[in-house]
Amino acid sequence: MFEEHLDEEYQGVNIDEELNKLELKINNCEQSICKSKRRRNQELALTLLKMHLYNFQFLVITKKRKAQQRWRRRQTMLRNFVIQMLWEKEMNSLQTLPMIISPQILFRNSNSTKPREKKRRDYFEEMRHSFTDEQWLNTLHLSQNTFAMLCERLKEGADKAEVSRSLGKRIFIALYTFATGTNFHYIALLFNVSVVEIREILKWFVKTFLKQMGSSLLVMPHEDQEYLEIRTAFQQASYMPPVAVGVLSIFELSVDGKRIGAKVQGNDRVIVQVIIDDRLLFRKVEIAGNKPSLLLRNNSEVNCIRWPKIFGRSVSCFVAAPKDYPLRTWLMKSYDNPKKAYEFDFNEAMDNLYIFPDVALQRLFGRWKILSSSEFIESQLKGNIAKVCCALHNLLEEIEEFYDDNWLGNVHLSKYSYTFRSQLTQYYDDCKEALEMRDFLARCIGWSQKLDE
């Protein structure tokens, strides 16, 4: 009966038998004491045996054994560990909720006995009226005044049915999806709509925005004075002569993201081609399905600019192109294998120009997380979303809207950089002229540096 109270190493010992022997020995001692003449010493020995038996029984039966103590300590540690894990998961889940929702909104009516379906509320009105300026910026990445302006502009192209269905709510949901890149199911629960309606809202917003504001925000310069300002700004940013009117950049977006087994109609990626000016604005945006082709055959937008004279020679204005692009009179790229001093100078000047698209794309992806979202979006819609993001970027940059570098988070732009499968080495009629013009511009850089000295 005592074995269950022992340590593990003593579990096999027969305690009852040992105790019976000890009790028998004590009884024999009591009988011998009565017959013995040395009764005093034997009584003392008997008392010690009884104390030993009592202590042994107390230690085995009453006192908690070490095995039980270790087991309970392990149970306590395990319970604390599980509670700690649950606490951390709870805190992480709370952090994923939008910062705009106050605790009163999250936990109100927590003790209510109403059905669960009746507790679901549309948070749009609470968000719209309880937002602080900081919450507007951190949530939608634009101010409340800009949001109101967008509602007024898009209201002009909306029909009465769309206005009656809360135009502001639809725009808010679209901008929230653009800025956060959150899972559509979460957004649907947050705003008490279906996932299908979220996609319909995105399609409506993209179509309406491009129709109402896209043509005015994504446009190449029309006046020579504006081109002159861009050329002068690029000249000040590098030693390049004042002939650069933009920088061509290419990035690609995944259509199916991380979704496994998604069936995509058409292409599985979207190639976005943009021309960026000195103010980090996207002047032209084109979407390609297989390979980039911007400004390869259509040179009218750049070639129509009045040719400036550099050291007495008329030089065509150009757009700085990626290194794998073909060289043309209006498309300049760095030397592949520079050897001479002026070739290194030209490459250094081109590197200074390539900084502009790097900064512009950081601000673009930082503001609109939907570009890096893993949510499944079909290719045509994803391409139009990219156009709208560029147009919204231009709008916010024009009005000098606040931007936080922390918005970019863990997004690595190198993941979205376009990799040329092969160089676009097709021969063009102006290749020889383009080579001569690049050499002339490269030498002009060295001459300008000497004049500055």
C-alpha positions in Angstrom: 0.0 0.0 0.0 3.0 2.3 0.4 4.7 1.7 -2.9 2.8 4.5 -4.7 4.3 7.0 -2.4 8.0 6.1 -3.0 10.6 7.6 -5.4 11.0 5.9 -8.7 14.2 4.1 -7.6 12.3 2.4 -4.7 9.2 1.4 -6.6 10.2 -2.3 -6.7 10.7 -2.6 -2.9 8.2 -4.7 -0.9 7.5 -2.2 1.9 4.7 -4.1 3.7 6.9 -7.1 4.2 9.7 -5.0 5.7 7.3 -3.2 8.0 5.9 -6.5 9.2 9.4 -7.7 10.0 10.1 -4.5 11.9 6.9 -4.8 13.9 7.6 -8.4 14.7 11.1 -7.4 15.9 9.6 -4.7 18.2 7.2 -7.3 19.7 10.0 -9.7 20.4 12.0 -6.9 22.0 9.0 -6.1 24.3 8.8 -9.7 25.4 12.5 -10.0 26.0 12.5 -6.7 28.0 10.2 -8.3 30.6 12.6 -11.3 31.0 15.8 -9.3 30.9 17.7 -7.8 33.8 19.0 -4.9 31.7 15.5 -3.6 31.3 16.6 0.1 31.2 18.8 -0.2 28.1 16.3 -2.4 26.3 13.5 0.0 27.0 15.6 2.7 25.5 16.3 0.6 22.4 12.7 -0.2 22.0 11.8 3.5 22.2 14.3 4.2 19.4 12.8 1.4 17.3 9.3 2.8 17.7 10.5 6.3 16.9 12.2 5.0 13.8 9.1 3.1 12.7 6.9 6.2 13.3 9.3 8.5 11.4 9.6 6.0 8.6 5.8 5.7 8.3 5.4 9.5 8.4 8.1 10.0 5.8 6.5 7.4 3.4 2.8 8.1 3.9 2.3 11.6 5.2 5.1 13.6 3.7 5.1 14.4 -0.1 7.7 12.4 -1.8 10.3 13.8 -4.1 8.8 12.0 -7.1 5.5 13.7 -6.5 7.2 17.0 -6.0 9.1 16.7 -9.3 6.0 15.6 -11.1 4.0 18.6 -9.8 6.8 21.0 -10.6 6.8 19.7 -14.2 3.1 20.1 -14.4 3.3 23.6 -13.1 6.0 24.6 -15.5 4.1 23.1 -18.4 1.0 24.9 -17.4 2.8 28.2 -17.1 4.4 27.6 -20.5 1.1 26.9 -22.2 -0.5 30.0 -20.6 2.5 32.1 -21.8 2.1 30.8 -25.3 -1.7 31.5 -25.3 -1.0 35.0 -24.0 1.5 35.7 -26.7 -0.8 34.5 -29.4 -3.6 36.6 -28.0 -1.4 39.7 -28.0 -0.2 39.0 -31.6 -3.8 38.6 -32.8 -4.7 41.9 -31.1 -1.8 43.6 -32.8 -3.0 42.5 -36.2 -6.3 44.3 -35.7 -6.2 47.8 -37.2 -5.0 50.5 -34.9 -8.1 52.5 -35.7 -10.5 50.3 -33.7 -10.7 51.5 -30.1 -11.2 49.0 -27.2 -14.7 50.3 -26.7 -15.6 49.2 -30.2 -13.9 45.9 -29.9 -15.3 44.8 -26.6 -18.6 46.6 -26.4 -21.7 44.4 -25.6 -19.3 41.5 -24.6 -21.8 40.3 -22.0 -24.8 40.6 -24.3 -27.0 37.6 -24.8 -28.0 38.6 -28.3 -27.3 36.2 -31.1 -23.8 36.4 -32.6 -25.1 37.5 -36.0 -26.6 40.7 -34.4 -23.3 41.6 -32.8 -21.5 42.0 -36.1 -21.4 45.7 -37.0 -20.1 47.7 -39.9 -17.1 49.7 -38.5 -17.1 52.2 -41.3 -19.0 54.9 -39.5 -17.2 54.4 -36.2 -13.8 54.6 -38.1 -14.8 57.6 -40.1 -16.0 59.8 -37.2 -13.6 58.6 -34.5 -10.3 58.7 -36.5 -7.6 61.1 -35.4 -5.3 62.6 -38.1 -2.5 60.1 -37.2 -4.9 57.2 -37.5 -6.0 58.4 -41.0 -2.4 58.5 -42.1 -1.4 55.2 -40.5 -4.4 53.3 -41.9 -5.1 54.8 -45.3 -1.8 56.5 -45.8 -3.5 59.7 -46.7 -5.3 62.5 -44.7 -9.0 62.9 -44.2 -9.0 66.0 -46.4 -7.5 64.0 -49.3 -10.1 61.3 -48.7 -12.9 63.8 -48.9 -11.4 65.3 -52.1 -11.3 61.8 -53.7 -14.9 61.2 -52.7 -16.0 64.4 -54.4 -13.9 63.7 -57.6 -15.2 60.1 -57.9 -18.7 61.1 -57.1 -18.9 62.9 -60.5 -18.5 59.7 -62.4 -20.8 57.6 -60.2 -24.4 56.9 -61.0 -27.2 57.4 -58.5 -27.4 53.7 -57.5 -23.7 53.8 -56.5 -24.1 57.0 -54.5 -27.1 55.5 -52.7 -25.0 52.5 -51.7 -22.7 54.7 -49.7 -20.0 55.9 -52.1 -17.8 57.0 -49.2 -17.8 53.5 -47.7 -16.9 51.9 -51.1 -13.9 54.3 -51.5 -12.9 53.7 -47.9 -12.9 49.9 -48.4 -10.9 50.2 -51.6 -8.3 52.5 -50.1 -8.1 50.4 -47.0 -7.4 47.3 -49.2 -4.8 49.3 -51.2 -3.0 50.6 -48.1 -3.0 47.5 -45.9 -2.9 44.7 -48.5 -4.8 42.6 -45.9 -6.5 39.3 -46.6 -9.9 39.9 -48.3 -11.7 37.6 -45.9 -10.5 39.7 -42.9 -11.6 42.9 -44.7 -15.0 41.4 -45.5 -15.5 40.5 -41.8 -14.3 44.0 -40.7 -16.8 45.9 -42.9 -19.6 43.3 -42.8 -19.5 42.6 -46.6 -18.8 39.5 -48.6 -15.5 38.6 -50.2 -17.1 38.8 -53.7 -18.2 42.4 -52.9 -14.7 43.3 -51.9 -13.5 42.3 -55.4 -16.4 44.1 -57.0 -15.5 47.3 -55.0 -11.9 47.0 -56.2 -13.0 46.7 -59.8 -15.3 49.6 -59.5 -12.8 51.8 -57.8 -10.1 51.0 -60.3 -12.3 51.6 -63.3 -13.8 54.8 -61.9 -10.5 56.3 -60.8 -8.7 55.7 -64.1 -11.7 57.2 -65.9 -12.0 60.3 -63.8 -8.4 61.0 -62.7 -6.0 58.6 -64.4 -5.4 60.6 -67.6 -4.6 63.8 -65.6 -2.2 62.1 -63.2 -0.3 59.7 -65.5 0.8 61.9 -68.4 4.1 62.9 -70.0 5.0 66.7 -70.0 3.5 68.7 -72.9 5.4 72.0 -72.7 9.0 72.6 -73.4 9.3 74.6 -70.2 8.4 71.6 -68.1 10.9 69.4 -70.0 13.5 72.1 -69.4 12.9 72.0 -65.7 13.2 68.2 -65.6 16.4 68.2 -67.7 17.9 70.9 -65.4 17.0 68.9 -62.3 18.6 65.7 -63.6 21.7 67.7 -64.6 22.0 69.0 -61.1 21.6 65.5 -59.6 24.4 64.2 -61.8 27.1 65.5 -64.2 24.9 64.3 -67.1 24.3 67.1 -69.7 20.7 68.6 -69.6 19.2 66.1 -72.0 17.7 63.4 -69.6 13.9 63.7 -69.4 13.1 60.6 -67.3 14.3 57.2 -66.1 12.7 54.0 -67.3 12.1 51.4 -64.6 10.6 47.9 -64.8 9.2 45.7 -62.0 6.9 42.7 -62.0 4.0 41.7 -59.7 2.9 38.2 -59.0 -0.7 37.4 -59.9 -1.4 34.4 -57.7 1.1 35.4 -54.9 1.7 32.6 -52.5 -1.6 30.8 -53.2 -1.0 27.2 -54.1 -3.1 25.7 -56.9 -4.6 28.9 -58.1 -5.8 28.7 -61.7 -4.8 31.9 -63.5 -6.3 32.9 -66.8 -3.5 34.1 -69.0 -0.2 35.2 -67.6 0.9 34.5 -64.1 2.7 37.8 -63.6 2.3 41.5 -64.5 5.2 43.5 -65.9 4.9 47.1 -65.0 6.9 49.7 -67.0 7.2 53.2 -65.7 9.0 56.5 -66.6 9.9 58.5 -63.5 10.9 62.2 -63.5 13.0 64.2 -61.1 10.2 64.7 -58.6 9.6 61.0 -58.2 6.4 61.1 -60.3 5.3 58.3 -62.6 4.9 60.1 -65.9 4.0 57.0 -68.0 2.8 53.6 -67.0 2.3 50.6 -69.3 1.5 47.0 -68.5 3.2 44.1 -70.4 2.3 40.5 -70.3 5.4 38.7 -71.7 8.3 41.2 -72.1 8.8 44.9 -71.8 8.5 47.1 -74.9 8.0 50.6 -73.6 9.6 53.3 -76.0 11.3 50.6 -78.1 9.3 51.4 -81.3 7.2 54.4 -80.3 9.6 57.3 -79.9 7.1 60.1 -80.6 6.7 61.2 -77.0 10.4 61.8 -76.5 11.6 62.5 -80.0 9.2 65.4 -80.5 11.1 67.4 -77.9 13.1 70.2 -79.3 16.7 69.1 -79.4 19.0 71.2 -77.2 22.5 72.1 -78.2 25.4 70.8 -76.2 28.8 72.4 -77.0 27.3 73.5 -80.3 25.9 70.1 -81.3 22.2 69.3 -81.4 21.5 66.3 -79.1 18.4 64.3 -78.8 16.7 64.2 -75.3 16.6 60.7 -73.9 15.2 58.5 -71.2 17.7 56.5 -69.0 16.9 52.9 -69.7 17.8 49.6 -67.9 21.2 48.0 -68.8 19.6 45.2 -70.7 17.6 47.5 -72.9 18.8 48.2 -76.5 20.5 51.5 -77.1 18.6 54.1 -79.1 18.9 57.8 -79.6 16.1 58.4 -77.1 17.0 55.5 -74.9 20.4 55.7 -73.2 22.0 53.0 -71.0 25.3 52.5 -69.3 28.4 51.0 -71.0 28.4 47.2 -70.5 32.2 47.0 -70.2 33.7 50.5 -69.7 37.4 50.9 -70.4 38.0 54.5 -71.0 37.8 57.3 -68.4 34.8 59.0 -70.1 33.0 55.7 -70.2 33.3 55.4 -66.4 32.2 59.0 -66.0 29.1 58.3 -68.1 28.2 55.1 -66.0 28.6 57.1 -62.8 26.2 59.7 -64.1 23.7 57.1 -65.1 24.0 55.5 -61.7 23.0 58.8 -60.2 19.9 58.8 -62.4 19.0 55.3 -61.4 18.6 56.4 -57.8 15.3 58.2 -58.7 13.3 55.1 -59.5 14.7 53.3 -56.5 13.3 56.0 -54.1 10.1 56.3 -56.1 9.4 52.6 -55.9 10.1 52.5 -52.2 7.5 55.1 -51.6 5.1 53.4 -54.0 5.3 50.0 -52.3 5.4 51.6 -48.8 2.1 53.4 -49.4 0.2 50.6 -51.2 0.8 47.2 -49.7 -1.6 45.6 -52.2 1.2 45.5 -54.7 3.1 43.1 -52.5 0.0 41.3 -51.2 -0.2 37.5 -51.7 -4.0 37.7 -52.3 -5.1 36.1 -55.5 -5.9 38.9 -58.1 -6.3 38.2 -61.8 -3.7 39.7 -64.1 -5.8 42.4 -65.8 -7.1 43.7 -62.5 -3.6 43.6 -60.9 -2.2 45.6 -63.8 -4.9 48.3 -63.4 -4.3 48.3 -59.7 -0.7 49.1 -60.4 -1.7 52.0 -62.6 -4.0 53.4 -59.9 -1.3 53.0 -57.2 1.1 55.1 -59.4 -1.6 57.7 -60.0 -2.4 57.9 -56.3 1.3 58.2 -55.6 1.5 61.2 -58.0 -1.5 62.8 -56.3 0.0 62.5 -52.8 3.4 63.6 -53.9 1.9 66.7 -55.7 0.1 67.8 -52.6 3.1 66.9 -50.4 1.2 64.3 -48.3 3.0 62.9 -45.3 5.0 59.7 -45.9 6.6 57.4 -43.3 9.6 55.3 -44.2 8.4 52.6 -41.7 5.4 51.9 -44.0 7.6 49.9 -46.3 8.2 47.4 -43.4 9.8 44.1 -44.5 9.1 44.5 -48.2 12.2 43.9 -50.2 12.0 45.6 -53.6 14.6 43.2 -55.1 11.9 40.5 -55.0 9.9 42.5 -57.6 12.7 43.7 -59.8 12.3 42.5 -63.4 14.9 40.1 -64.6 15.6 40.0 -68.3 15.6 36.5 -69.6 17.8 37.7 -72.4 19.1 41.0 -73.6 16.9 42.9 -76.1 19.6 42.9 -78.8 17.4 43.5 -81.8 19.1 45.7 -84.4 17.6 49.1 -85.0 18.4 51.6 -87.7 19.6 54.3 -85.3 22.0 52.0 -83.4 25.1 53.6 -84.9 23.8 57.1 -84.3 23.0 56.1 -80.7 26.5 54.9 -80.1 28.0 58.1 -81.4 25.6 60.2 -79.3 26.4 58.2 -76.1 30.2 58.7 -76.7 29.6 62.4 -77.3 27.6 62.8 -74.0 30.2 60.8 -72.1 32.9 63.1 -73.3 30.8 66.1 -72.4 30.7 65.0 -68.8 34.5 65.1 -68.6 34.6 68.5 -70.3 32.0 69.9 -67.8 34.0 68.6 -64.9 37.1 70.3 -66.2 35.2 73.6 -66.7 33.9 73.4 -63.1 37.5 73.0 -61.9 
